[in-house]
Amino acid sequence: MGSEFVIRIAGEAVYTVLKASAPMLIIGLVVGLIISIFQATTQIQEQTLAFVPKIVAVLLSILIFGPWILNTLVDFTYNLLNNLYKFVG
């Protein structure tokens, strides 16, 4: 295995992880920002007010984007195993 091959596979892995986790991260960020604005305007500084809606939003985004994430990970795994088979075989 050449170093270029390993570096390319590692780069694809990092890109796939970022692509698969992006919907949850973005939705969690947006919900957190909205809650922070709400807390700042109402001066309610309750800690659970920040965490519970973010957790619910991330779980809902997993339900909504789950098939797409699974498809992305399966495609990456198929390409990884196919490249390894071509390289070894």
PDB file of N, CA, C and O in Angstrom, chain B, residues numbered from 101:
ATOM      1  N   MET B 101       0.831  -1.176   0.000  1.00  0.00           N
ATOM      2  CA  MET B 101       0.000   0.000   0.000  1.00  0.00           C
ATOM      3  C   MET B 101       0.875   1.238   0.000  1.00  0.00           C
ATOM      4  O   MET B 101       1.728   1.410   0.871  1.00  0.00           O
ATOM      5  N   GLY B 102       0.665   2.069  -0.950  1.00  0.00           N
ATOM      6  CA  GLY B 102       1.426   3.296  -1.019  1.00  0.00           C
ATOM      7  C   GLY B 102       0.890   4.340  -0.065  1.00  0.00           C
ATOM      8  O   GLY B 102      -0.270   4.291   0.344  1.00  0.00           O
ATOM      9  N   SER B 103       1.739   5.278   0.284  1.00  0.00           N
ATOM     10  CA  SER B 103       1.319   6.321   1.224  1.00  0.00           C
ATOM     11  C   SER B 103       0.249   7.218   0.605  1.00  0.00           C
ATOM     12  O   SER B 103      -0.609   7.731   1.323  1.00  0.00           O
ATOM     13  N   GLU B 104       0.284   7.413  -0.703  1.00  0.00           N
ATOM     14  CA  GLU B 104      -0.732   8.230  -1.363  1.00  0.00           C
ATOM     15  C   GLU B 104      -2.105   7.593  -1.231  1.00  0.00           C
ATOM     16  O   GLU B 104      -3.108   8.275  -1.022  1.00  0.00           O
ATOM     17  N   PHE B 105      -2.130   6.257  -1.359  1.00  0.00           N
ATOM     18  CA  PHE B 105      -3.390   5.519  -1.244  1.00  0.00           C
ATOM     19  C   PHE B 105      -3.975   5.671   0.165  1.00  0.00           C
ATOM     20  O   PHE B 105      -5.168   5.932   0.322  1.00  0.00           O
ATOM     21  N   VAL B 106      -3.144   5.508   1.164  1.00  0.00           N
ATOM     22  CA  VAL B 106      -3.606   5.605   2.551  1.00  0.00           C
ATOM     23  C   VAL B 106      -4.060   7.028   2.867  1.00  0.00           C
ATOM     24  O   VAL B 106      -5.077   7.216   3.535  1.00  0.00           O
ATOM     25  N   ILE B 107      -3.326   8.024   2.402  1.00  0.00           N
ATOM     26  CA  ILE B 107      -3.698   9.420   2.641  1.00  0.00           C
ATOM     27  C   ILE B 107      -5.020   9.744   1.945  1.00  0.00           C
ATOM     28  O   ILE B 107      -5.857  10.451   2.504  1.00  0.00           O
ATOM     29  N   ARG B 108      -5.208   9.235   0.741  1.00  0.00           N
ATOM     30  CA  ARG B 108      -6.465   9.473   0.016  1.00  0.00           C
ATOM     31  C   ARG B 108      -7.641   8.828   0.742  1.00  0.00           C
ATOM     32  O   ARG B 108      -8.702   9.441   0.869  1.00  0.00           O
ATOM     33  N   ILE B 109      -7.463   7.599   1.217  1.00  0.00           N
ATOM     34  CA  ILE B 109      -8.529   6.910   1.947  1.00  0.00           C
ATOM     35  C   ILE B 109      -8.848   7.650   3.251  1.00  0.00           C
ATOM     36  O   ILE B 109     -10.016   7.798   3.611  1.00  0.00           O
ATOM     37  N   ALA B 110      -7.809   8.113   3.956  1.00  0.00           N
ATOM     38  CA  ALA B 110      -8.029   8.853   5.201  1.00  0.00           C
ATOM     39  C   ALA B 110      -8.765  10.162   4.930  1.00  0.00           C
ATOM     40  O   ALA B 110      -9.648  10.548   5.695  1.00  0.00           O
ATOM     41  N   GLY B 111      -8.408  10.841   3.852  1.00  0.00           N
ATOM     42  CA  GLY B 111      -9.104  12.075   3.487  1.00  0.00           C
ATOM     43  C   GLY B 111     -10.562  11.827   3.157  1.00  0.00           C
ATOM     44  O   GLY B 111     -11.431  12.604   3.553  1.00  0.00           O
ATOM     45  N   GLU B 112     -10.840  10.743   2.431  1.00  0.00           N
ATOM     46  CA  GLU B 112     -12.222  10.396   2.121  1.00  0.00           C
ATOM     47  C   GLU B 112     -12.996  10.042   3.387  1.00  0.00           C
ATOM     48  O   GLU B 112     -14.179  10.363   3.503  1.00  0.00           O
ATOM     49  N   ALA B 113     -12.337   9.385   4.330  1.00  0.00           N
ATOM     50  CA  ALA B 113     -12.995   9.020   5.590  1.00  0.00           C
ATOM     51  C   ALA B 113     -13.364  10.269   6.383  1.00  0.00           C
ATOM     52  O   ALA B 113     -14.475  10.365   6.904  1.00  0.00           O
ATOM     53  N   VAL B 114     -12.451  11.219   6.478  1.00  0.00           N
ATOM     54  CA  VAL B 114     -12.737  12.457   7.211  1.00  0.00           C
ATOM     55  C   VAL B 114     -13.862  13.221   6.522  1.00  0.00           C
ATOM     56  O   VAL B 114     -14.758  13.734   7.192  1.00  0.00           O
ATOM     57  N   TYR B 115     -13.828  13.302   5.209  1.00  0.00           N
ATOM     58  CA  TYR B 115     -14.876  13.993   4.464  1.00  0.00           C
ATOM     59  C   TYR B 115     -16.232  13.318   4.672  1.00  0.00           C
ATOM     60  O   TYR B 115     -17.246  13.997   4.835  1.00  0.00           O
ATOM     61  N   THR B 116     -16.252  11.985   4.667  1.00  0.00           N
ATOM     62  CA  THR B 116     -17.502  11.252   4.864  1.00  0.00           C
ATOM     63  C   THR B 116     -18.062  11.478   6.263  1.00  0.00           C
ATOM     64  O   THR B 116     -19.271  11.636   6.427  1.00  0.00           O
ATOM     65  N   VAL B 117     -17.197  11.494   7.267  1.00  0.00           N
ATOM     66  CA  VAL B 117     -17.657  11.748   8.639  1.00  0.00           C
ATOM     67  C   VAL B 117     -18.232  13.155   8.752  1.00  0.00           C
ATOM     68  O   VAL B 117     -19.280  13.346   9.369  1.00  0.00           O
ATOM     69  N   LEU B 118     -17.565  14.131   8.168  1.00  0.00           N
ATOM     70  CA  LEU B 118     -18.076  15.505   8.207  1.00  0.00           C
ATOM     71  C   LEU B 118     -19.404  15.626   7.465  1.00  0.00           C
ATOM     72  O   LEU B 118     -20.322  16.305   7.927  1.00  0.00           O
ATOM     73  N   LYS B 119     -19.498  14.971   6.326  1.00  0.00           N
ATOM     74  CA  LYS B 119     -20.721  15.029   5.536  1.00  0.00           C
ATOM     75  C   LYS B 119     -21.880  14.336   6.257  1.00  0.00           C
ATOM     76  O   LYS B 119     -23.016  14.808   6.209  1.00  0.00           O
ATOM     77  N   ALA B 120     -21.591  13.222   6.923  1.00  0.00           N
ATOM     78  CA  ALA B 120     -22.649  12.479   7.611  1.00  0.00           C
ATOM     79  C   ALA B 120     -23.101  13.173   8.886  1.00  0.00           C
ATOM     80  O   ALA B 120     -24.265  13.059   9.269  1.00  0.00           O
ATOM     81  N   SER B 121     -22.208  13.884   9.543  1.00  0.00           N
ATOM     82  CA  SER B 121     -22.576  14.528  10.807  1.00  0.00           C
ATOM     83  C   SER B 121     -23.059  15.968  10.625  1.00  0.00           C
ATOM     84  O   SER B 121     -23.562  16.568  11.574  1.00  0.00           O
ATOM     85  N   ALA B 122     -22.920  16.515   9.454  1.00  0.00           N
ATOM     86  CA  ALA B 122     -23.283  17.913   9.217  1.00  0.00           C
ATOM     87  C   ALA B 122     -24.739  18.245   9.529  1.00  0.00           C
ATOM     88  O   ALA B 122     -24.984  19.275  10.156  1.00  0.00           O
ATOM     89  N   PRO B 123     -25.720  17.435   9.129  1.00  0.00           N
ATOM     90  CA  PRO B 123     -27.109  17.821   9.438  1.00  0.00           C
ATOM     91  C   PRO B 123     -27.381  17.958  10.936  1.00  0.00           C
ATOM     92  O   PRO B 123     -28.043  18.905  11.361  1.00  0.00           O
ATOM     93  N   MET B 124     -26.877  17.025  11.731  1.00  0.00           N
ATOM     94  CA  MET B 124     -27.105  17.101  13.175  1.00  0.00           C
ATOM     95  C   MET B 124     -26.386  18.299  13.791  1.00  0.00           C
ATOM     96  O   MET B 124     -26.930  18.987  14.655  1.00  0.00           O
ATOM     97  N   LEU B 125     -25.163  18.537  13.338  1.00  0.00           N
ATOM     98  CA  LEU B 125     -24.398  19.657  13.885  1.00  0.00           C
ATOM     99  C   LEU B 125     -25.034  20.999  13.541  1.00  0.00           C
ATOM    100  O   LEU B 125     -25.115  21.886  14.391  1.00  0.00           O
ATOM    101  N   ILE B 126     -25.478  21.147  12.314  1.00  0.00           N
ATOM    102  CA  ILE B 126     -26.081  22.414  11.885  1.00  0.00           C
ATOM    103  C   ILE B 126     -27.398  22.657  12.607  1.00  0.00           C
ATOM    104  O   ILE B 126     -27.666  23.771  13.056  1.00  0.00           O
ATOM    105  N   ILE B 127     -28.219  21.622  12.719  1.00  0.00           N
ATOM    106  CA  ILE B 127     -29.502  21.788  13.406  1.00  0.00           C
ATOM    107  C   ILE B 127     -29.278  22.072  14.888  1.00  0.00           C
ATOM    108  O   ILE B 127     -29.958  22.921  15.464  1.00  0.00           O
ATOM    109  N   GLY B 128     -28.327  21.366  15.513  1.00  0.00           N
ATOM    110  CA  GLY B 128     -28.007  21.648  16.909  1.00  0.00           C
ATOM    111  C   GLY B 128     -27.495  23.055  17.108  1.00  0.00           C
ATOM    112  O   GLY B 128     -27.822  23.700  18.104  1.00  0.00           O
ATOM    113  N   LEU B 129     -26.691  23.543  16.170  1.00  0.00           N
ATOM    114  CA  LEU B 129     -26.174  24.905  16.241  1.00  0.00           C
ATOM    115  C   LEU B 129     -27.285  25.936  16.117  1.00  0.00           C
ATOM    116  O   LEU B 129     -27.323  26.907  16.873  1.00  0.00           O
ATOM    117  N   VAL B 130     -28.184  25.729  15.171  1.00  0.00           N
ATOM    118  CA  VAL B 130     -29.281  26.680  14.960  1.00  0.00           C
ATOM    119  C   VAL B 130     -30.213  26.699  16.174  1.00  0.00           C
ATOM    120  O   VAL B 130     -30.606  27.768  16.640  1.00  0.00           O
ATOM    121  N   VAL B 131     -30.564  25.523  16.682  1.00  0.00           N
ATOM    122  CA  VAL B 131     -31.443  25.472  17.855  1.00  0.00           C
ATOM    123  C   VAL B 131     -30.757  26.109  19.059  1.00  0.00           C
ATOM    124  O   VAL B 131     -31.394  26.847  19.810  1.00  0.00           O
ATOM    125  N   GLY B 132     -29.473  25.836  19.253  1.00  0.00           N
ATOM    126  CA  GLY B 132     -28.737  26.452  20.349  1.00  0.00           C
ATOM    127  C   GLY B 132     -28.685  27.964  20.235  1.00  0.00           C
ATOM    128  O   GLY B 132     -28.803  28.667  21.238  1.00  0.00           O
ATOM    129  N   LEU B 133     -28.510  28.469  19.021  1.00  0.00           N
ATOM    130  CA  LEU B 133     -28.494  29.917  18.808  1.00  0.00           C
ATOM    131  C   LEU B 133     -29.851  30.544  19.108  1.00  0.00           C
ATOM    132  O   LEU B 133     -29.927  31.603  19.731  1.00  0.00           O
ATOM    133  N   ILE B 134     -30.914  29.895  18.667  1.00  0.00           N
ATOM    134  CA  ILE B 134     -32.263  30.407  18.932  1.00  0.00           C
ATOM    135  C   ILE B 134     -32.537  30.418  20.428  1.00  0.00           C
ATOM    136  O   ILE B 134     -33.102  31.378  20.953  1.00  0.00           O
ATOM    137  N   ILE B 135     -32.139  29.357  21.113  1.00  0.00           N
ATOM    138  CA  ILE B 135     -32.375  29.292  22.565  1.00  0.00           C
ATOM    139  C   ILE B 135     -31.529  30.324  23.284  1.00  0.00           C
ATOM    140  O   ILE B 135     -31.991  30.931  24.250  1.00  0.00           O
ATOM    141  N   SER B 136     -30.308  30.537  22.838  1.00  0.00           N
ATOM    142  CA  SER B 136     -29.460  31.556  23.467  1.00  0.00           C
ATOM    143  C   SER B 136     -30.051  32.946  23.302  1.00  0.00           C
ATOM    144  O   SER B 136     -30.025  33.752  24.231  1.00  0.00           O
ATOM    145  N   ILE B 137     -30.583  33.226  22.116  1.00  0.00           N
ATOM    146  CA  ILE B 137     -31.231  34.525  21.897  1.00  0.00           C
ATOM    147  C   ILE B 137     -32.457  34.659  22.792  1.00  0.00           C
ATOM    148  O   ILE B 137     -32.694  35.717  23.374  1.00  0.00           O
ATOM    149  N   PHE B 138     -33.235  33.584  22.901  1.00  0.00           N
ATOM    150  CA  PHE B 138     -34.410  33.600  23.775  1.00  0.00           C
ATOM    151  C   PHE B 138     -34.011  33.817  25.229  1.00  0.00           C
ATOM    152  O   PHE B 138     -34.653  34.590  25.939  1.00  0.00           O
ATOM    153  N   GLN B 139     -32.949  33.136  25.681  1.00  0.00           N
ATOM    154  CA  GLN B 139     -32.494  33.301  27.058  1.00  0.00           C
ATOM    155  C   GLN B 139     -31.965  34.710  27.310  1.00  0.00           C
ATOM    156  O   GLN B 139     -32.166  35.265  28.391  1.00  0.00           O
ATOM    157  N   ALA B 140     -31.301  35.279  26.335  1.00  0.00           N
ATOM    158  CA  ALA B 140     -30.756  36.626  26.509  1.00  0.00           C
ATOM    159  C   ALA B 140     -31.862  37.675  26.553  1.00  0.00           C
ATOM    160  O   ALA B 140     -31.770  38.645  27.305  1.00  0.00           O
ATOM    161  N   THR B 141     -32.894  37.485  25.757  1.00  0.00           N
ATOM    162  CA  THR B 141     -33.963  38.482  25.740  1.00  0.00           C
ATOM    163  C   THR B 141     -34.873  38.370  26.954  1.00  0.00           C
ATOM    164  O   THR B 141     -35.379  39.382  27.442  1.00  0.00           O
ATOM    165  N   THR B 142     -35.088  37.157  27.448  1.00  0.00           N
ATOM    166  CA  THR B 142     -35.987  36.986  28.595  1.00  0.00           C
ATOM    167  C   THR B 142     -35.235  36.924  29.917  1.00  0.00           C
ATOM    168  O   THR B 142     -35.861  36.936  30.977  1.00  0.00           O
ATOM    169  N   GLN B 143     -33.928  36.858  29.880  1.00  0.00           N
ATOM    170  CA  GLN B 143     -33.058  36.758  31.050  1.00  0.00           C
ATOM    171  C   GLN B 143     -33.363  35.513  31.887  1.00  0.00           C
ATOM    172  O   GLN B 143     -33.206  35.521  33.108  1.00  0.00           O
ATOM    173  N   ILE B 144     -33.798  34.454  31.221  1.00  0.00           N
ATOM    174  CA  ILE B 144     -33.981  33.155  31.876  1.00  0.00           C
ATOM    175  C   ILE B 144     -32.679  32.383  31.670  1.00  0.00           C
ATOM    176  O   ILE B 144     -32.294  32.112  30.532  1.00  0.00           O
ATOM    177  N   GLN B 145     -32.007  32.031  32.747  1.00  0.00           N
ATOM    178  CA  GLN B 145     -30.720  31.351  32.646  1.00  0.00           C
ATOM    179  C   GLN B 145     -30.817  29.915  33.163  1.00  0.00           C
ATOM    180  O   GLN B 145     -29.977  29.476  33.949  1.00  0.00           O
ATOM    181  N   GLU B 146     -31.822  29.201  32.730  1.00  0.00           N
ATOM    182  CA  GLU B 146     -32.003  27.812  33.138  1.00  0.00           C
ATOM    183  C   GLU B 146     -31.160  26.913  32.235  1.00  0.00           C
ATOM    184  O   GLU B 146     -31.256  27.006  31.011  1.00  0.00           O
ATOM    185  N   GLN B 147     -30.341  26.051  32.820  1.00  0.00           N
ATOM    186  CA  GLN B 147     -29.433  25.206  32.038  1.00  0.00           C
ATOM    187  C   GLN B 147     -30.180  24.161  31.220  1.00  0.00           C
ATOM    188  O   GLN B 147     -29.803  23.880  30.082  1.00  0.00           O
ATOM    189  N   THR B 148     -31.238  23.580  31.789  1.00  0.00           N
ATOM    190  CA  THR B 148     -31.959  22.541  31.055  1.00  0.00           C
ATOM    191  C   THR B 148     -32.690  23.109  29.848  1.00  0.00           C
ATOM    192  O   THR B 148     -32.989  22.377  28.905  1.00  0.00           O
ATOM    193  N   LEU B 149     -32.977  24.391  29.866  1.00  0.00           N
ATOM    194  CA  LEU B 149     -33.633  25.018  28.721  1.00  0.00           C
ATOM    195  C   LEU B 149     -32.734  24.979  27.487  1.00  0.00           C
ATOM    196  O   LEU B 149     -33.227  24.979  26.360  1.00  0.00           O
ATOM    197  N   ALA B 150     -31.431  24.948  27.694  1.00  0.00           N
ATOM    198  CA  ALA B 150     -30.504  24.916  26.561  1.00  0.00           C
ATOM    199  C   ALA B 150     -30.304  23.493  26.044  1.00  0.00           C
ATOM    200  O   ALA B 150     -30.155  23.297  24.838  1.00  0.00           O
ATOM    201  N   PHE B 151     -30.296  22.505  26.924  1.00  0.00           N
ATOM    202  CA  PHE B 151     -29.916  21.153  26.502  1.00  0.00           C
ATOM    203  C   PHE B 151     -31.071  20.339  25.943  1.00  0.00           C
ATOM    204  O   PHE B 151     -30.905  19.661  24.929  1.00  0.00           O
ATOM    205  N   VAL B 152     -32.221  20.387  26.568  1.00  0.00           N
ATOM    206  CA  VAL B 152     -33.331  19.523  26.164  1.00  0.00           C
ATOM    207  C   VAL B 152     -33.783  19.793  24.729  1.00  0.00           C
ATOM    208  O   VAL B 152     -33.930  18.836  23.968  1.00  0.00           O
ATOM    209  N   PRO B 153     -34.009  21.036  24.319  1.00  0.00           N
ATOM    210  CA  PRO B 153     -34.422  21.250  22.924  1.00  0.00           C
ATOM    211  C   PRO B 153     -33.344  20.841  21.908  1.00  0.00           C
ATOM    212  O   PRO B 153     -33.664  20.361  20.820  1.00  0.00           O
ATOM    213  N   LYS B 154     -32.070  21.032  22.268  1.00  0.00           N
ATOM    214  CA  LYS B 154     -31.004  20.606  21.346  1.00  0.00           C
ATOM    215  C   LYS B 154     -30.995  19.101  21.185  1.00  0.00           C
ATOM    216  O   LYS B 154     -30.830  18.595  20.075  1.00  0.00           O
ATOM    217  N   ILE B 155     -31.169  18.380  22.282  1.00  0.00           N
ATOM    218  CA  ILE B 155     -31.193  16.923  22.211  1.00  0.00           C
ATOM    219  C   ILE B 155     -32.369  16.450  21.368  1.00  0.00           C
ATOM    220  O   ILE B 155     -32.221  15.555  20.536  1.00  0.00           O
ATOM    221  N   VAL B 156     -33.524  17.045  21.579  1.00  0.00           N
ATOM    222  CA  VAL B 156     -34.708  16.667  20.800  1.00  0.00           C
ATOM    223  C   VAL B 156     -34.504  16.992  19.320  1.00  0.00           C
ATOM    224  O   VAL B 156     -34.861  16.193  18.453  1.00  0.00           O
ATOM    225  N   ALA B 157     -33.938  18.148  19.034  1.00  0.00           N
ATOM    226  CA  ALA B 157     -33.713  18.536  17.640  1.00  0.00           C
ATOM    227  C   ALA B 157     -32.720  17.604  16.957  1.00  0.00           C
ATOM    228  O   ALA B 157     -32.918  17.230  15.801  1.00  0.00           O
ATOM    229  N   VAL B 158     -31.658  17.226  17.655  1.00  0.00           N
ATOM    230  CA  VAL B 158     -30.669  16.321  17.065  1.00  0.00           C
ATOM    231  C   VAL B 158     -31.278  14.939  16.841  1.00  0.00           C
ATOM    232  O   VAL B 158     -31.028  14.319  15.808  1.00  0.00           O
ATOM    233  N   LEU B 159     -32.073  14.448  17.791  1.00  0.00           N
ATOM    234  CA  LEU B 159     -32.723  13.147  17.599  1.00  0.00           C
ATOM    235  C   LEU B 159     -33.704  13.181  16.430  1.00  0.00           C
ATOM    236  O   LEU B 159     -33.783  12.226  15.658  1.00  0.00           O
ATOM    237  N   LEU B 160     -34.447  14.271  16.298  1.00  0.00           N
ATOM    238  CA  LEU B 160     -35.351  14.393  15.148  1.00  0.00           C
ATOM    239  C   LEU B 160     -34.583  14.466  13.834  1.00  0.00           C
ATOM    240  O   LEU B 160     -35.017  13.907  12.827  1.00  0.00           O
ATOM    241  N   SER B 161     -33.443  15.154  13.841  1.00  0.00           N
ATOM    242  CA  SER B 161     -32.649  15.229  12.612  1.00  0.00           C
ATOM    243  C   SER B 161     -32.054  13.866  12.266  1.00  0.00           C
ATOM    244  O   SER B 161     -31.890  13.546  11.088  1.00  0.00           O
ATOM    245  N   ILE B 162     -31.729  13.062  13.275  1.00  0.00           N
ATOM    246  CA  ILE B 162     -31.255  11.701  12.991  1.00  0.00           C
ATOM    247  C   ILE B 162     -32.368  10.890  12.343  1.00  0.00           C
ATOM    248  O   ILE B 162     -32.114  10.126  11.412  1.00  0.00           O
ATOM    249  N   LEU B 163     -33.602  11.045  12.826  1.00  0.00           N
ATOM    250  CA  LEU B 163     -34.725  10.330  12.219  1.00  0.00           C
ATOM    251  C   LEU B 163     -34.978  10.796  10.786  1.00  0.00           C
ATOM    252  O   LEU B 163     -35.270   9.987   9.905  1.00  0.00           O
ATOM    253  N   ILE B 164     -34.864  12.093  10.562  1.00  0.00           N
ATOM    254  CA  ILE B 164     -35.138  12.632   9.227  1.00  0.00           C
ATOM    255  C   ILE B 164     -34.010  12.290   8.249  1.00  0.00           C
ATOM    256  O   ILE B 164     -34.267  11.834   7.135  1.00  0.00           O
ATOM    257  N   PHE B 165     -32.753  12.514   8.673  1.00  0.00           N
ATOM    258  CA  PHE B 165     -31.619  12.323   7.771  1.00  0.00           C
ATOM    259  C   PHE B 165     -30.982  10.940   7.882  1.00  0.00           C
ATOM    260  O   PHE B 165     -29.978  10.672   7.222  1.00  0.00           O
ATOM    261  N   GLY B 166     -31.552  10.053   8.709  1.00  0.00           N
ATOM    262  CA  GLY B 166     -30.979   8.729   8.916  1.00  0.00           C
ATOM    263  C   GLY B 166     -30.766   7.920   7.642  1.00  0.00           C
ATOM    264  O   GLY B 166     -29.679   7.378   7.441  1.00  0.00           O
ATOM    265  N   PRO B 167     -31.778   7.824   6.774  1.00  0.00           N
ATOM    266  CA  PRO B 167     -31.564   7.061   5.532  1.00  0.00           C
ATOM    267  C   PRO B 167     -30.450   7.637   4.651  1.00  0.00           C
ATOM    268  O   PRO B 167     -29.685   6.891   4.040  1.00  0.00           O
ATOM    269  N   TRP B 168     -30.367   8.963   4.593  1.00  0.00           N
ATOM    270  CA  TRP B 168     -29.316   9.584   3.790  1.00  0.00           C
ATOM    271  C   TRP B 168     -27.936   9.316   4.387  1.00  0.00           C
ATOM    272  O   TRP B 168     -26.980   9.041   3.662  1.00  0.00           O
ATOM    273  N   ILE B 169     -27.843   9.400   5.716  1.00  0.00           N
ATOM    274  CA  ILE B 169     -26.572   9.122   6.392  1.00  0.00           C
ATOM    275  C   ILE B 169     -26.161   7.679   6.168  1.00  0.00           C
ATOM    276  O   ILE B 169     -25.001   7.397   5.868  1.00  0.00           O
ATOM    277  N   LEU B 170     -27.114   6.762   6.313  1.00  0.00           N
ATOM    278  CA  LEU B 170     -26.816   5.348   6.099  1.00  0.00           C
ATOM    279  C   LEU B 170     -26.364   5.093   4.668  1.00  0.00           C
ATOM    280  O   LEU B 170     -25.426   4.330   4.437  1.00  0.00           O
ATOM    281  N   ASN B 171     -27.025   5.727   3.713  1.00  0.00           N
ATOM    282  CA  ASN B 171     -26.647   5.573   2.310  1.00  0.00           C
ATOM    283  C   ASN B 171     -25.237   6.117   2.066  1.00  0.00           C
ATOM    284  O   ASN B 171     -24.460   5.512   1.328  1.00  0.00           O
ATOM    285  N   THR B 172     -24.906   7.249   2.679  1.00  0.00           N
ATOM    286  CA  THR B 172     -23.572   7.835   2.544  1.00  0.00           C
ATOM    287  C   THR B 172     -22.502   6.902   3.108  1.00  0.00           C
ATOM    288  O   THR B 172     -21.462   6.693   2.482  1.00  0.00           O
ATOM    289  N   LEU B 173     -22.757   6.344   4.284  1.00  0.00           N
ATOM    290  CA  LEU B 173     -21.784   5.449   4.904  1.00  0.00           C
ATOM    291  C   LEU B 173     -21.644   4.131   4.142  1.00  0.00           C
ATOM    292  O   LEU B 173     -20.547   3.583   4.041  1.00  0.00           O
ATOM    293  N   VAL B 174     -22.751   3.627   3.610  1.00  0.00           N
ATOM    294  CA  VAL B 174     -22.683   2.391   2.822  1.00  0.00           C
ATOM    295  C   VAL B 174     -21.905   2.633   1.534  1.00  0.00           C
ATOM    296  O   VAL B 174     -21.105   1.787   1.134  1.00  0.00           O
ATOM    297  N   ASP B 175     -22.122   3.766   0.881  1.00  0.00           N
ATOM    298  CA  ASP B 175     -21.362   4.090  -0.331  1.00  0.00           C
ATOM    299  C   ASP B 175     -19.870   4.202  -0.042  1.00  0.00           C
ATOM    300  O   ASP B 175     -19.042   3.709  -0.808  1.00  0.00           O
ATOM    301  N   PHE B 176     -19.529   4.858   1.076  1.00  0.00           N
ATOM    302  CA  PHE B 176     -18.122   4.983   1.437  1.00  0.00           C
ATOM    303  C   PHE B 176     -17.510   3.606   1.709  1.00  0.00           C
ATOM    304  O   PHE B 176     -16.403   3.313   1.256  1.00  0.00           O
ATOM    305  N   THR B 177     -18.230   2.771   2.444  1.00  0.00           N
ATOM    306  CA  THR B 177     -17.717   1.436   2.752  1.00  0.00           C
ATOM    307  C   THR B 177     -17.559   0.603   1.489  1.00  0.00           C
ATOM    308  O   THR B 177     -16.564  -0.106   1.338  1.00  0.00           O
ATOM    309  N   TYR B 178     -18.528   0.678   0.579  1.00  0.00           N
ATOM    310  CA  TYR B 178     -18.429  -0.062  -0.678  1.00  0.00           C
ATOM    311  C   TYR B 178     -17.213   0.397  -1.480  1.00  0.00           C
ATOM    312  O   TYR B 178     -16.459  -0.429  -1.994  1.00  0.00           O
ATOM    313  N   ASN B 179     -17.023   1.720  -1.587  1.00  0.00           N
ATOM    314  CA  ASN B 179     -15.866   2.234  -2.330  1.00  0.00           C
ATOM    315  C   ASN B 179     -14.549   1.852  -1.658  1.00  0.00           C
ATOM    316  O   ASN B 179     -13.570   1.539  -2.336  1.00  0.00           O
ATOM    317  N   LEU B 180     -14.525   1.877  -0.321  1.00  0.00           N
ATOM    318  CA  LEU B 180     -13.322   1.505   0.414  1.00  0.00           C
ATOM    319  C   LEU B 180     -12.958   0.048   0.170  1.00  0.00           C
ATOM    320  O   LEU B 180     -11.813  -0.273  -0.147  1.00  0.00           O
ATOM    321  N   LEU B 181     -13.941  -0.827   0.319  1.00  0.00           N
ATOM    322  CA  LEU B 181     -13.670  -2.252   0.112  1.00  0.00           C
ATOM    323  C   LEU B 181     -13.357  -2.564  -1.350  1.00  0.00           C
ATOM    324  O   LEU B 181     -12.535  -3.434  -1.638  1.00  0.00           O
ATOM    325  N   ASN B 182     -14.006  -1.863  -2.263  1.00  0.00           N
ATOM    326  CA  ASN B 182     -13.723  -2.057  -3.689  1.00  0.00           C
ATOM    327  C   ASN B 182     -12.304  -1.616  -4.026  1.00  0.00           C
ATOM    328  O   ASN B 182     -11.613  -2.290  -4.789  1.00  0.00           O
ATOM    329  N   ASN B 183     -11.860  -0.486  -3.465  1.00  0.00           N
ATOM    330  CA  ASN B 183     -10.492  -0.023  -3.702  1.00  0.00           C
ATOM    331  C   ASN B 183      -9.465  -0.964  -3.087  1.00  0.00           C
ATOM    332  O   ASN B 183      -8.418  -1.227  -3.678  1.00  0.00           O
ATOM    333  N   LEU B 184      -9.772  -1.466  -1.900  1.00  0.00           N
ATOM    334  CA  LEU B 184      -8.851  -2.418  -1.273  1.00  0.00           C
ATOM    335  C   LEU B 184      -8.765  -3.710  -2.077  1.00  0.00           C
ATOM    336  O   LEU B 184      -7.683  -4.279  -2.221  1.00  0.00           O
ATOM    337  N   TYR B 185      -9.892  -4.175  -2.599  1.00  0.00           N
ATOM    338  CA  TYR B 185      -9.894  -5.393  -3.400  1.00  0.00           C
ATOM    339  C   TYR B 185      -9.086  -5.193  -4.684  1.00  0.00           C
ATOM    340  O   TYR B 185      -8.338  -6.084  -5.086  1.00  0.00           O
ATOM    341  N   LYS B 186      -9.230  -4.040  -5.325  1.00  0.00           N
ATOM    342  CA  LYS B 186      -8.468  -3.746  -6.540  1.00  0.00           C
ATOM    343  C   LYS B 186      -6.981  -3.659  -6.224  1.00  0.00           C
ATOM    344  O   LYS B 186      -6.143  -4.109  -7.006  1.00  0.00           O
ATOM    345  N   PHE B 187      -6.658  -3.068  -5.058  1.00  0.00           N
ATOM    346  CA  PHE B 187      -5.253  -2.888  -4.705  1.00  0.00           C
ATOM    347  C   PHE B 187      -4.597  -4.224  -4.353  1.00  0.00           C
ATOM    348  O   PHE B 187      -3.466  -4.486  -4.762  1.00  0.00           O
ATOM    349  N   VAL B 188      -5.296  -5.060  -3.604  1.00  0.00           N
ATOM    350  CA  VAL B 188      -4.727  -6.335  -3.160  1.00  0.00           C
ATOM    351  C   VAL B 188      -4.858  -7.380  -4.251  1.00  0.00           C
ATOM    352  O   VAL B 188      -3.912  -8.113  -4.540  1.00  0.00           O
ATOM    353  N   GLY B 189      -6.041  -7.444  -4.856  1.00  0.00           N
ATOM    354  CA  GLY B 189      -6.302  -8.510  -5.817  1.00  0.00           C
ATOM    355  C   GLY B 189      -5.821  -8.147  -7.162  1.00  0.00           C
ATOM    356  O   GLY B 189      -5.959  -8.932  -8.099  1.00  0.00           O
TER     357      GLY B 189
END
